[in-house]
Amino acid sequence: DAKTTQPPSMDCAEGRAANLPCNHSTISGNEYVYWYRQIHSQGPQYIIHGLKNNETNEMASLIITEDRKSSTLILPHATLRDTAVYYCIVRPSSGSARQLTFGSGTQLTVLP
Amino acid sequence: DGGITQSPKYLFRKEGQNVTLSCEQNLNHDAMYWYRQDPGQGLRLIYYSQIVNDFQKGDIAEGYSVSREKKESFPLTVTSAQKNPTAFYLCASFSGGALGSYNEQFFGPGTRLTVL
């Protein structure tokens, strides 16, 4: 399974964009990049995923580099409720979620 | 509303006692999972089940047991053989099939187990 590297923590001012980086240099061709977040003492919540094109939904945008070795999750207007641990995960395009491996993630703190 | 429920949210047990954590889903998902999370750490897979009456060990199965008699239910028993059972336990389910926007894992709210 491809491993990911994320900074342990980041701060962001409320209302500003939060850009969370993730390195996945060993990603293979059939692996997607997924982002989840976990608010303290709750279960992780799905945010977004992508293969090679940039993706956007109501929660966030995902920018994947052309070589697919890194990606950035963008929260365009961070709020205090976005304070959470953000996990970047790579997993194969098919099969079970057995390969869903959560690392330590990035603790994002949105400051008032 | 469809989702995953875990009960109770907080559980206290004495050392040496077995304890069973409940996980129920009404999403009609085939696959279910149990993860353990320690403070400041990521999630570690304990057991998973891809179909009724079948389950496999994850990365840290020692001291735990599961059953999958019904599609909706995947209870986890923390036995006295688990040396450090105090942790946050998360249950999840997965729809499987072709990858798409509905193929993410869904997580329950978690059970925080404290062994005294």
Contacts between the chains, C-beta under 8 A, distances in Angstrom:
chain1	res1	chain2	res2	distance
A	32	B	99	6.5
A	34	B	104	7.0
A	36	B	104	7.8
A	41	B	88	7.1
A	41	B	110	6.8
A	41	B	112	7.1
A	42	B	109	6.0
A	42	B	110	6.6
A	43	B	4	7.7
A	43	B	90	5.4
A	43	B	92	7.3
A	43	B	107	3.0
A	43	B	108	5.4
A	43	B	109	5.5
A	43	B	110	5.4
A	44	B	43	7.4
A	44	B	90	7.5
A	44	B	105	7.7
A	44	B	107	5.0
A	45	B	107	7.3
A	46	B	104	3.8
A	46	B	105	7.2
A	46	B	106	7.6
A	49	B	101	7.9
A	49	B	104	7.1
A	87	B	42	7.0
A	93	B	99	4.9
A	94	B	98	7.1
A	94	B	99	6.5
A	96	B	31	5.5
A	96	B	48	7.4
A	96	B	50	5.4
A	96	B	94	6.8
A	96	B	96	6.5
A	97	B	31	6.3
A	97	B	33	7.0
A	97	B	92	7.7
A	97	B	94	4.1
A	97	B	96	7.8
A	97	B	105	5.1
A	98	B	45	7.7
A	98	B	48	6.0
A	98	B	50	8.0
A	98	B	56	7.9
A	100	B	94	8.0
A	100	B	105	5.9
A	101	B	42	7.9
A	101	B	45	7.8
A	102	B	35	7.6
A	102	B	42	4.1
A	102	B	43	3.9
A	103	B	42	4.8
A	104	B	40	7.3
A	104	B	41	6.4
A	104	B	42	5.0
A	105	B	42	6.4
